[in-house]
Structure formats: C-alpha cells, structure tokens
Amino acid sequence: MTPNEQARVLAARLRYEPRDPALFVVALTHRSAEGPNNERLEFLGDSVLNLMLSERLYREFPSASEGDLSRLRARLVSEEPLADLASAMSLGEMLLLGSGELKTGGFRRQSILADAFEAVCGALYLDGGLESVRSQIGPMFEPRIAALPEPSTLKDPKTRLQEHLQANGWALPVYAVKRTSGEPHAQVFLVSCAVPHAAVETEGEGPSRRRAEQVAAQAALGALGIS
C-alpha cells in the first residue's frame, strides 16, 4: 500500500475522517524511512495523552494525592501499555519503516509501537483538537482505568510500611545488612527489617541493598496483616 492508503486504513480503524490526511502519513512514518518522520508528533502526542489521562484520573480518583495520580498515570502511559494498544489496532502493519527496521522486525518493537501511538495522538490533536483525542483514543483506556489498583497499593513496600507505623505512632522499622555474597559485579544482599513494637523481624534478598530492603519490608507488611 502507498503511504496515503495506509493513512486511510488508520483513519478507518480510528473511525475518524481527517481534515489533513498528510498528518497521519507523518504519524506513521518512522525516522528510518524517507521523508518527514513522526518524532515531533510523538513529542506532542505524549503531552496530549498525559493531559487527557491526568484529567480523567483526577476525576476518577478524587481522594488520590499528586504522587498517587502520577503513579496511576505511569501505569497507563509507559511503553508497554501503549505498545499493547498499538498492537490491538494493528498499528505495526501500517508503519512506514526503513529497510533496516523492516528486516529486524521493527513493526513489532515495543518502543516503535509506543512512539507511533503517541504520534497518532499528536496528529489527532492537530487535526481535530483535544476532543478528537478524547473521542477516538479515550475509550481505548477505559478498561485499563477500570482495572487500576487502589492508589495506596502503588507505593513501594518501604513507604507503605513506614506510613503504617507512623499512623499508629510506632517507631520506624530498622533495616540491617545481614550478609552479602557473590562476585563484586553480581552481589546478593540479605537484609533484615525489624519492627520492634510488633516484635516482627523479616528478611529479604536482592541484587542491591535497596531491593533487599523492599523485599524485607514487603514481608513485614505481610507479617502485620497488611496486603
């Protein structure tokens, strides 16, 4: 298919009639191909998506803090979920790629798919405004928004444990490195997490002290009956 024909296929899948079809040709053009590419539209689409979803999450989670909202949004706009949405609309097969990317399967690469999805959002915004993005792209996110966990569960285990102890007026947990093993470039840390008030002490292993502390904190949450 020609680039114009591929842009028409995209518009049909979006159920959208473009005012400027050339925008959608550019949205489908990877930098490895000839002609104007989609990097600038990707930049714009990233901001448009963030705005649209920030507003949606703001209304959906009225009690969530700024940090909670940021963590929820990250669940929606990181590379993997955007690539999944691009795959669901078969965006990869419409992309205009250079010969090198075609040979190496660039149409299946997560980063390329996610970038193209953002570029399509940018094209929609320029062509029809934010309402077009809400109408054509917004519904794709609704099942994902409905499946989001409670904001409080997105915090890392150390933060959750600390906040729980502070809320009850208890002393903060005490972490200690019990053992390190392995080669210098591949060490494994064993760390303990003690909660004196509850007579709880747990352990966790990880490739860094921080990771081991998180594992131990998660175990402490479990010992305290906090899911």
N, C-alpha and C positions, 0 to 999 in steps of 0.2 A: 504493500500500500504506500501511497505517497504521504508525505507529512500532513498535507491538508486532509486526506482521507482518515488518517489516524486521529487527527484532532476532532473530526466529525464523530468518529466512534466514541471518543472520550466524552464529547458533549452529549451523545445519545445515552451513554451509561449514567451520566450525571442528571439526565433528563433536564437539560438546560440548553437554551438557544443563545449562543454567544452573539454579542454585538460586534466583537472584534475577534474573529476566529484565529487571527495570527497570534494572539496572546497564548492560546492553548497549544499552538505549534511550538512556541518557545518553551512553554511549561514542560513539554515532553522531550525537549532536546537536551541531552546530557552534554557536558563540556567536552567529551571525547569526540563528539560529532561536529560537523561543519556548521557554520552559521551561529547566530545568537543563541546562547545557551540559557539554561533555567536557573543559574545561580542567583541572579538578582531577584527573580520571582520567589525563589526559595527563601531568601532573606526576608522578603516582605510577608510571605505566607506564614513563616514561623511566628512573626509578631501578630498577625491576624488570628491565627489559631490560638495563641496564648491569650489574646484579648477575649475572643469568643468563649473559650473554655473557662477563663477566670471569672467572667460574668456568670456563666452557668453554675459553676461551683459555689460562687458567692451566694447565689440564691438557694442552691440545693442544701448547703451546709451552713445555716445561719449562725451556729454556735462555734464553728471551727475558727481557730486562730490563723494568723497570717502564715505561720510555719506549716500548720496542718494543710491549708489550702495549697501552698506551694508543693507539698509532698503529694497531695492528691493529683494536682495538675501534672506533676512529673510522671505519674503512672499512666497518663493519657498521651503525653506528647513526646515521650522518649522514642528512640529509634525503633525498638521492636514493635510497639503497638502501631506506630504509623506505617511501618513496613507491612504489618499484618493487614491493615486497612487497604493499603495499596494493592496487596495481593488479592484481597477479596474482590476488588473491582478490576482485576486483571490488568493493572496499570503497567506491569512489566512488559507485556507483549505489545504495548503501544509506544514504548520509549524509542527515541531516536538515539542510537548509540554508535560510537565509532567502531571500526573493525576489531580493535583490540579488546574492547569491552564485550563485544558480541562473542568473540572467541572464548573469553573467560567466563561467560555466563553472567555478565553484569546486570542483565534484566531480572536476575534472581537475588542480587546482592541487597542486603537489608539497607545499607547506607544509601544506595542509589534509589531504592524504592521510597524510603522515608523522605529523602530530599525532593523527589518528584512529587510526592503527595503534598508537601508544603508548597511547592511551586504551583501546583494546580489551585491550591487555596489562594495564592497570590494572584493568579490570573482571574479567578472568580471575583476577588475583591476589586480589582481594577476594572473588570468588565461590568459588574453589577452591584458593587458595594457590599457592605458587611451583611446586609440582609440576604444576599445571594449565597454567601458562605454559610450563614445560619440555616438557610433552607435546604441547600444541597449537601452540605458537609455535616451540619449539626446532628441530623438523625443517625449518622453512622456511629456517633459516640454515645448515643443514649444507652445501649445495652452495657457499654463499658462503665458509664457513670453509675448505672443501677447496680453494677457488681462491685463497685469500690467498697473497701472495708471502712469501718468506723475510723475517723481521723486519728483517734488516740492510739490505735494499733500500729500506725505507720511510724511511730517514734522508735528509735533503736532501743534495745533492751536496757542499756545502762541508763538512758534518760528516763525510761518508764519506771525502772526500779528506784532511781533517786527521787522522782516526783512522788511515788507512792510512799516512800519512807518519810519524806518531808511533810506530806499531807497528814501523816499520822503522828508527827512530832518525834519520829525516831531518828537515831543517829544515822549518818550516811554509811553506805557499805564500805568495806575496806578490801582493797584488792592487793594481792601479793603474788609475785612470780615464784612458783614452787620449783620449776625446773625448766631448763632449755636443753634441747637435744638437736642433733643433726649438724650438717655442714654449715659453715657461716653463711652461705648463699641460700640455704634451704632449711633454716632453723624452725623448730616447732616449740612453741611456748606452752607451758602448763601454768595456769593462773587460778588462784583461789579467790572467791568472793564471799566475804563474811558479813552477815547481818546480825550483829551482836544482840539486838533487842529481841529477835525471834529465835536466837540460838540456831541459826541456819548458816551452814558453810557449804558452798558448792565449788566445783572445779570446771574449767573449760580449756580446751586446746585449740591452737590456731597458728597460722604461719607468721603472725605478728602478736605483740603483746595486746594491742588494741582489739584484734579479732578474738583472742582468747578471753579477754575481759568481757566482750559482748556475749560469748557463749556461756561463760560462768554466770553473767547477770541474767541471761535467759533461764538458766537452770534455777537460779534463786527465785525468779518470778514464779516458776512452776512450783517450787517448794512452798511458796507463800500462798499458793492457790490462785495466782493471777494469770489468766490466759493471755 
